[in-house]
Amino acid sequence: MISTAIRVARVGSAAELAAAILMVAGFPALMLAALVPSVPAFAAAAAVTYLADHYLHRKGSYLINRLGKVRAGLSIRFLIRQLLLVLLLARLSLADNLIYYGAIACFIAFYGLQAPHGALVQLIRNRRRMPVATRNVDLASRIRIPDAPPRRLLHRSAEKMLHLDVVAVVGILVAAQVKSSLIGFIGIGVTVALATLYVLALVPYVRGRKIPPNAEKVLAAVDDWLGEYKPETVLYFSGSKDSAYQVNMWLDTMEKLESKPLIILRERAILNNLAPTTVPVICVPGGVHLMNMDLSTVRVALYAANVGKNIHMLRVPTIKHVFIGHGDSDKLASVNPYSKVYDEVWTAGRAGRDRYAIADVGVRDDDIVEVGRPQLAPIQTWQGVPEGRIPTVLYAPTWEGWDGNPGNTSVVLAGENIVQQLVQADPPVRVLYKPHPFTGNVSKEAGAAHRRITALVQKAAAERAINTRFIADTAAQAQAKAELERIEARLAQLSGSRGDRGDEAVATRDGLVDVARYEETARLRAEWNDAYWRSFPSWEHRVITGAEPRLYDCFNVSDAMVSDISSVVSDFIASGKPYAVTDSAEVGVEEFKRNNTAVRAAVILSNSASELGELLGAVRAPEDDQLAEDRKELKQYLLGPDEPSSLEQFNTAVANLALKAETRNLGQQSRDAAALAETEAELANAVPGQRVAAAGDTDGVGTA
C-alpha cells in the first residue's frame, strides 16, 4: 500500500510521503487551532508545516512542483499560514491590541520586500547567464568573468527569504500566549530587518564589475579563441538531458582524433550531463549565435542524432557533414530518410550499407562509408565461463519507443517470463537486469512491467542470499567495499561538489581540464569498476541502473545476453558471446531474422521465453554451441574487420572527407576568382558608356 501511495504521489521514499501528508494535513490543523483558538496547537501545527515544507524542498520532491501548478505554491503556503495567525489573534480577542496591527503591518512589509528580492535574484541569474558556455576553452585570458555571488544568497533563495518570517511568527505566538506585545515586536523587527538585509546584500551583484561582459564581448572572445585553436573536426549534438549518453559515447573517439576536435552542444542540460573530456566544448543555445560563429577552419562535422537544430550547422557549405549516429541497429531510426541531408553516412560495417539499400530512403551507396565502431574497443572477447563461477546472463532490454510498436521492447510482454526462467534455472545462473534509461517514459505499461521485473530480481536475490547452497566470501567483499568507499571519496574530491563549481559563468571561466586530474579520474573509475563487481557475490542477482557501471562493463562480466532489437545487440556481438533476442511482436523466427540482421546468429525468443534453454546450453557447453561460427561471420558483417582497427578506419574517413571539403572550397575559390577576373576584364574592355552602365547607370548612357 505504501509503495502504491509513493507512486501515486510521485515521491521518492516513505519519508517523503510522510512529509507530504504532514504538510498537507498541517494547514487544516492550523485553521482548526486558529478557530478554537489554541496557541500551543497552532504552534505545533505551524512547526510541522515549516519542517515538512523544508524537507520536501531539500529533497526536490515532485509534489512541491505539482503544488505550484495548482496555485498552492511556496509563497501561497506561507501567506496562508500568516493569515491564519492573524485569524488566531482575532479569535483571542487581540484585534484591538498593538500586536494585531503589528502582525498585519509586518506581513505586508515582508511581502513588499519579496518583489525586489525576487527581481534582484532573477536579474543576477540573467546577467550571469552566458550566451555560450564552454569547457576546455580559454576565455579567462580574453575576458574578465567575475566570481559568482555566494551560494547562500542564490541557492533556494525564495525558500530562504520566506522562512525569515519564522522569527516574527514565533514572537507573535509567544506574545499572544503571555499577553506581552514586546516579544512580538522584537520578532517582527528581526524578520523585517533580516529581509531588508537580504535584499541589500543582493544589490552589489547586479552592476559594475560583479557581472560578466555582455554577449557581444563574450562571443568575440569565443571567435578569438576559435581563430587561435583552428578546430578541424566538430562533433555536433542537440537533444534532451536524457540523451546525453548519445554524445558521451563519442567522447573517447573525439579525444583520439588525429585532427583538431571540437564539440558543439545546443542545450545547457546536455553540457551539465556531459562526461569529463579533454576535448574543447562550446554550448551555444542560440541559433543566431551559432550561425555567426567563426568556424572557417572546420572541414568535417559529425552528427550523432537526427534533430531539427542540425540545420543551423548543415547550412555551412564549407563543411562536409556526416551522420555517425549513436548506435548501429536494425531499428527504423538507423535508416532515417533525414540522412539524405548529409554528405556522407558512416556505418560500422557492411550491414549498415545494406540497410540503406534495402530501405531505399534516398541515401546513395557512394555516400556510405564503413568505419567500424571505435567505441567497442573496451568490450572483451569471450573465453568461456571461468571455472568455479556460475554463468551470468545480462538482460538489457531497450525502451518502448515513441510509436507504441509492441515489437520495440520485450519488457511489457516477455520481460517477466525471461527473468522468471533465468532466476529459476537449474543449474543456476546469475541475472543482471540493466534496462534502457528511457524505459517507462512513454508507456505506463512499460514502467509498471519494469517495476515488476525489478521486484522479481530483488526477491530472487534475497532468497539466494539465505540459501546455504550459495556461500559468500564476506572478507573479500568487505575489502572490496572498503576500496569502493576510498575510490568514491577520492572521486568526489576530484570532481568537487556542485557548490564548488559556482554558476555557469564560473564553470566557463574555470573549465580548463586538469590533465593529471583527468587521468587519475579515468584510472580510479577503472578501479571502481573492478571493486564494484568484487563487492558482492558472483552469484548475486542484480538490478543495475544509472550511469555506473557502464553497459560495456556489464558485457564484460556476462557470459550471455538477452535483449531486443537495438544497438545493444550489435555491440554485444563484438564480444563473441551467445545472445538471445526477443521477437516481442511475434512475427515468427524466419521473418524476424529476415527483417533484422543482428539476430541472424541469435537464439530467438517468443514472449513465453521458452527457448531460453538453448541459450543457457550454449553458455554451459561452448563446444556444443551451434551458432558460434555464425556469430563470427555476423560480427564482421555488422562491425567490419578487426584490422585495421576501428579508430584507424575512423581517422582515415575523417581525413578523406576533410580533403574533399578542402578540394571543394579551393574549387569554389577558383571559380569565384575566375568570375571576378572575367568581370574585371569585361569592364576594362568596355567603351566608356558601357563602363558607366556597368558601374550602375541603369540606362546605359554615358554622362560625358
RACOR-V429295 format. One line per field, one symbol per residue. ss: DSSP state (H for helix, E for strand, C for the rest). burial: # if it has 16 or more other ideal C-beta (glycine too) atoms within 10 Angstrom, else .. A space follows every 50 residues. Layout:
ss=???
burial=???
This chain:
ss=CHHHHHHHHCCCCHHHHHHHHHHHHHHHHHHHHHHHCCHHHHHHHHHHHH HHHHHHHHCCCHHHHHHHHCCCCHHHHHHHHHHHHHHHHHHCCCCCCHHH HHHHHHHHHHHHHHHHHHHHHHHHHHHHCCCCEEECCCCCCCCCCCCCCC HHHHCCHHHHHHCCHHHHHHHHHHHHHHCCHHHHHHHHHHHHHHHHHHHH HHHHHHCHHHCCCCHHHHHHHHHHHHHHHCCCEEEEECCCHHHHHHHHCC HHHHHCCCCCEEEEECCHHHHHCCCCCCCCEEECCCHHHHHCCCCCCCCE EEECCCCHHHHHHHCCCCCEEEECCCCCCCCHHHHCHHHHHCCEEEECCH HHHHHHHHHCCCCCHHHEEECCCHHHHHCCCCCCCCCCCCCEEEEECCCC CCCCCCCCCCCCCCHHHHHHHHHCCCCCCEEEECCCCCCCCCCHHHHHHH HHHHHHHHHHHHHHHCCCCCCCCHHHHHHHHHHHHHHHHHHHHHHCCCHH HCCHHHHHHCCCCCHHHHHHHHHHHHHHHHHHHHCCCCCCCEECCCCCCC HHHHHHHCCEEEECCCHHHHHHHHHCCEEEEECCCCCCHHHHHHHCHHHC CCEEECCCCCCHHHHHHHHHCHHHCCCHHHHHHHHHHHHCCCCCCHHHHH HHHHHHHHHHHHHHHHHHHHHHHHHHHHHHHHHHHCCHHHHHHHHCCCCC CCCC
burial=.....#..#.#....##.##.##..##.###.##..###.###.##.### .##.##..#.#.##..#.....##..###.##.######.##.#..#.## .##..##..##.##.##..##..#...#.##########..##.##.##. ..##..##..################....#.###.##.###.###.##. .#..##...####....##.######....#########...######## ####..#...#######.###.##..#########...##..#.#..### #####.#.##.###.#..#############.####.##..######### ###.##......#...##########..#..#..#....########### #.....#############.###.#..#########.###.##..##.## ..#..##..##..#.....#.........#..##..#............. .########.#.#....#..#..##.###.##############....## ####################################.....##..##### #######.#.##.###.###.#..#.##..#..##.####.....##.## #.###.##..#..##..........................##....... ....
